[in-house]
Amino acid sequence: TAGQAPDVRLILHRGFYLIPGVNSPVVVDQIQNWEIRDSDIFLITYPKSGTIWMQQIIILIEAKGNAMATAGKPNCERMPWIEVKGSEETFLQAPLSSPRLSVTHLPYRLLPVGLRQKKAKIIYVARNPKDALVSYYHFHHFAAVLETPKDFNDFFEKFMDGRVYGNTWFEHIKAYYSHKDEMNILYVTYEDMIQDLRSVVEKVCSFLDRELTDSQMASVVEHARFNNMVRNPSANYRQVSATLLNQQRGSFMRKGTVGDWKNLFSVAQSERFDKVFQEEMTDVPLSFKWDL
Ligand code: A3P
């Protein structure tokens, strides 16, 4: 029925919604066979969970805190998306000497096989799904390639049904959780990053086997703070074309808080969400902070 339609601009490919013109079904088909190196670093998230934030942190860690590494071009050029058109060229032709940094929203089952055999390192960032939903709602006004929701309720229903790029939040996180032992994965939450950014950066460094001096560490943390990233065009993808992002209508660095869902969820929506969360997450011992 019309009420069940996904964003009209999305296409379902292998059971996963893709954004035409951005994501490439052909690449998604090939990705599974890409050769993975032990030195590869993958960032994996459900949309709106702090992807660019962790991109910024990883780029800074690799540059030993040198802020110049996050200037000039958008983070997505230094740490490219794998499910987009043309990604195979950058990925497969990257020199052996440098670690390849990649990012994806793909579900577990569509990852390169090597990643599912403990090759490479994966950092998975999760965010409480009520805040991810609200952030995603605003993002649908900002992203020119996505359909602007009629209203919040319209988007709420789409998110609950998984009729969005990323499919359902629950599917995404549950698949990564249940297969965690088959991957070399570090799990962190957005809320932990908000509460204690430095300890998360330290965890990422030790997972990646990178040692930073105190001042390098301080610089990574400093340049990954919201108030610095908001002023950094590269972290905001400001250089990305207007056909993809409507820079007048929003920003990647929107609010950066925990609990913003309370400004948009009705009591009934919140209760319904809690019930679904409880049912879906019965076998998943992950907990989230809904407020700080
Ligand atoms: P809000 O829309 O709630 O503000 P993604 O990069 O996965 O698209 O996630 C975007 C969300 O991460 C946005 O959430 C954005 O503000 C938040 N974010 C990005 N950098 C951040 C930072 N340094 N500190 C806090 N939140 C950050």
Boltz pocket constraint, residues with backbone or C-beta under 6 A from the ligand:
constraints:
  - pocket:
      binder: B
      contacts: [[A, 45], [A, 46], [A, 47], [A, 48], [A, 49], [A, 50], [A, 51], [A, 52], [A, 53], [A, 131], [A, 134], [A, 135], [A, 136], [A, 138], [A, 224], [A, 225], [A, 226], [A, 227], [A, 229], [A, 251], [A, 252], [A, 253], [A, 254], [A, 255], [A, 256], [A, 257], [A, 260]]
      max_distance: 6.0
